[in-house]
Amino acid sequence: MRFLLTSAGITNASIRDALVDLLGKPIADSSALCIPTAGYGHPQGSPDGAWRFISGQSSTPMCELGWKSLGVLELTALPSIDEERWVPWIRETDVLLVNGGDALYLCHWMRQSGLADLLPSLHETVWVGLSAGSMVMTPCIGEDFVGWKPPTGGDSTLGIVDFSIFPHVDHEDLPDNSMANAERWAAGIPNPAYAIDDQTAIKVTDGTVEVVSEGH
């Protein structure tokens, strides 16, 4: 699997070019499934927020890029559906577009649904994360980002990449996401960590990490 881990979606031409490179073909020739699940676990999450993400009406460009086809994959529904139905949906798509929200809630439902177990076999699929949709791939998120508490406790996530992510650095509407707070957060993280603003993404291909940015 290949990853484009963003803070706020496909916000500039450099990040878009990185996405096309990972896909190996134009966006217009690529199929996508969007995953809104993380938004429901966040204190500020709402049904209208999920609709804005899916319909391309949010400020974080993901679903409105001109995909050949676009579907919705709601992870909380998957445990009630036979795997023989939903696994082919994922295997046949080019990219998974994963909304932000609460990373631990998303992680929980990735495990409960079986998607987490499926990921290692998706060799050609691209994962595009937005905020929590990026953080879920890391080993841990740090106590600062613990909102929804999983039954097992802690701040551990999937650990598919070996670094953690502090998103939305210096966002005007998120005063706690300052660079000074990011540095304090990083000091308590037991693995490498990146602090990224909304014009920055992290591209991971075959274990090689590249920072893609038009930000600071």
PEWOCOR-V804849 format. One record per pair of residues at least 12 apart in sequence whose ideal C-beta (glycine too) atoms are under 8 Angstrom apart, sorted by the first residue. I is the first residue (numbers start at 1). J is the second residue. If there is no record, write none. Layout:
i j
I J
I J
//
This chain:
i j
1 119
1 120
1 122
1 123
1 125
1 126
1 127
1 160
2 22
2 125
2 126
2 127
2 204
2 205
2 206
3 126
3 127
3 128
3 129
3 137
3 160
3 161
3 202
3 203
3 204
3 205
4 18
4 19
4 22
4 126
4 127
4 128
4 129
4 201
4 202
4 203
4 204
5 129
5 134
5 137
5 161
5 165
5 201
5 202
5 203
5 204
6 128
6 129
6 130
6 131
6 134
6 196
6 200
6 201
6 202
7 130
7 131
7 134
7 165
7 167
7 168
7 169
7 196
7 197
7 198
7 199
7 200
7 201
8 59
8 60
8 130
8 131
8 167
8 168
8 198
8 199
9 58
9 60
9 61
9 62
9 130
10 61
10 62
10 65
10 128
11 60
11 61
11 198
11 199
12 199
12 214
13 214
14 212
14 213
14 214
15 199
15 200
15 201
15 212
15 214
16 65
18 201
18 203
18 210
18 212
19 95
19 126
19 128
21 203
22 126
22 203
22 205
23 94
23 95
23 126
25 94
27 65
27 66
27 67
27 68
28 66
28 67
28 68
29 68
30 67
30 68
30 94
30 95
31 67
31 68
31 69
31 70
31 92
31 93
31 94
31 95
32 63
32 67
32 69
32 70
32 71
32 93
32 94
32 95
32 96
32 97
33 70
33 71
33 72
33 73
33 89
33 90
33 93
33 95
33 96
33 97
34 53
34 54
34 62
34 63
34 70
34 71
34 72
34 73
34 96
34 97
34 98
34 99
35 72
35 73
35 74
35 75
35 96
35 97
35 98
35 99
35 133
36 50
36 53
36 54
36 72
36 74
36 99
37 74
37 75
37 76
37 99
37 101
37 105
37 106
37 109
38 98
38 99
38 100
38 101
38 102
38 103
38 105
38 106
38 132
38 133
38 136
39 53
39 99
39 100
39 101
40 76
40 101
40 105
41 101
41 102
41 104
41 105
41 106
41 147
41 148
42 100
42 101
42 102
42 105
42 132
42 147
42 148
43 147
45 101
45 102
50 99
53 99
54 72
60 100
60 130
60 131
62 97
62 99
62 128
62 130
63 97
67 95
71 89
71 93
73 86
73 89
73 90
73 96
75 106
75 109
75 110
75 112
75 113
75 115
76 109
76 113
78 113
78 114
78 115
79 112
79 113
79 114
83 114
87 118
90 115
90 118
90 122
90 125
91 122
91 125
93 125
94 124
94 125
94 126
95 125
95 126
95 127
95 128
96 125
96 126
96 127
96 128
97 128
97 130
97 133
98 127
98 128
98 129
98 130
98 133
98 134
98 136
99 130
99 132
99 133
100 130
100 131
100 132
100 133
100 167
101 131
101 132
101 133
102 132
102 147
102 148
103 132
103 135
103 136
103 141
103 145
103 157
104 141
104 146
104 147
104 148
104 149
104 150
104 155
104 157
105 147
105 148
105 150
106 132
106 133
106 136
107 136
107 150
107 156
107 157
107 158
108 148
108 150
108 151
110 136
110 158
116 158
119 158
119 160
131 167
131 168
134 165
134 167
134 202
135 157
135 164
135 165
135 167
136 157
136 158
137 157
137 158
137 160
137 161
138 157
138 158
138 159
138 160
138 161
138 163
138 164
138 165
138 191
139 156
139 157
139 159
139 161
139 162
139 163
139 164
139 190
139 191
140 154
140 155
140 156
140 157
140 159
140 164
140 189
140 190
140 191
141 155
141 157
141 164
142 155
142 164
142 166
142 185
142 188
142 189
143 155
143 188
144 176
144 181
144 185
161 204
161 209
162 191
162 192
163 191
163 192
163 193
163 194
163 202
163 209
164 186
164 189
164 191
164 192
164 193
164 194
165 193
165 194
165 195
165 196
165 202
166 182
166 185
166 186
166 193
166 194
166 195
166 196
167 196
167 198
168 197
168 198
169 182
169 195
169 196
169 197
170 197
170 216
171 197
171 198
179 195
182 195
183 195
194 211
196 211
196 213
196 215
197 213
197 215
197 216
198 215
199 213
199 214
199 215
199 216
200 212
200 213
200 214
200 215
201 213
//
